[in-house]
Amino acid sequence: MSAQIFAVANQKGGVGKTTTSVNLAAALALSGQRTLLVDLDPQGNATMGCGVDKRNLAASVYQVLVGLATVANARVASPAVTGEAGGRLDVLPANRELAGAEVELVDLERRELRLKAALREVATDYDFILIDCPPSLSLLTLNGLTAAHGVIIPMQCEYYALEGLSDLVGTIKKVHANFNRDLSIIGLLRVMYDPRATLTAQVSAQLQQHFGDKVFRAIIPRNVRLAEAPSYGQPGVVFDRASRGAQGYMEFAAELIARLKGGT
């Protein structure tokens, strides 16, 4: 069986995209799923959030994209997750070198398909491959969306997030039409959720009205422990598994696994 490949994407910044990528990947690994997290953001925050030092990499996703390394050579096991409750999480790491890939990819053949081709070689090694995309629509994001079977969209329940969502849906439709006929929206995940805010409830209701069962039942509350975890080089689900935020991501991982198995 080949891996299910999902891009975690949102063109709006600061919506908890990397937090979702890191914690979902770790939660899947802790649930017994063979998981690879691909960091496609030159900031390398997902890499550091998994306990991998982006400053001391033998190879990274940059070398993979420009053809200087394979995924098998560049991936590293997350020291924060691997060994925890029998889980194993591999990371295809990123650092500032990746910013240069934007320029170099322009002149390469099949530039939007570089990541897809690279991941094909390791697809049978994993149950899930998650791709943390940058917040902008760039060649890096295009590579992520072209390689993926579906998109998971983390979003806050606020007015501006709805505007950004319509732009993202348009982008996904264009990528589907031109580059990846397999691409679809897997679901929307409500993050940084504050039930005390009236607007939050209103936007949440609008999402459910327009997207129906595409809105995941799991909700990630606004949680300080999730925000603290990256400074310790750990996903929130490892740093404080009893926290409300960590429990939300464990529930999300279980829901995603059940949904893909045809459950409810």
C-alpha positions, 0 to 999 in steps of 0.5 A: 500500500502506498501512503496517503499524501496530504498537503496542509495548506492555507494562503493566510499566514498565522493560522496554525498551519505548521502547528497542525502539520507537526502535531497531526504527524506526531499524533498519527505516529503515536497512533501506530501509523508510519508517518513522514512530515515534509517541511516545505517552508524555508523557515524550517519551523516544522523541522525544529518543532519535531526536534530536528536541528535545521542548522546541522543537516546532512541533506534537506528537502532543498537537495531533494528538489534540485536532484542532489539527494533522494528522500531516503538519504535526506529524511531523519527520524524525529528524536522527539517522537520516535520511541514515544509509545512505539511511534516513529516519525520521519522528517524531510527537513528544511532550512534557509537553503530552500529559499534558493530553490524557488529560483533554481526550480524555474529553470528545471524540467517538470519543475512542479512535479519534482516533489511528487517524483521524489516521494514516489520512491518512498511511498510504500514506506509510509501510511501517511505523508504530510506536507507543510506548505508555505503560506504563499502560492509559490513553486514550493506550494505548487510542488506540495499541492501537485504531490498530494492526494488531498488538502487539509485546511487549518483555519481560524473561525474569524471573518478574514479567514473566510475571505482567505478560504475562498482564495485557497479553494480557487487555487486548489481548483486551478491546481486540480485542473492543470496539474493534479487531477487527484487533488481534492479538499480532504477537510477543514480543521477549526484551530485556535478555537475560542468558544467564548467568542460569538463571532467564532461560533458564527463563522463555525456555523457558516463553515458547516453550512457551506462545507458540510461533512468536509468540516472535521468534527475535531476542534483544536482549542486555543491552548498555551501548551501547544504554543510553548512546545516548539521552544522545547523542540517537541510537538504539543502531543508529546510535550503535554499529552494531557493538554486540551490542545494535544487531546484535540490533535489526537482526536483529529488523527483518530478521526482522519484515520477512521474517515479514510477507512470508511468510518464516520 
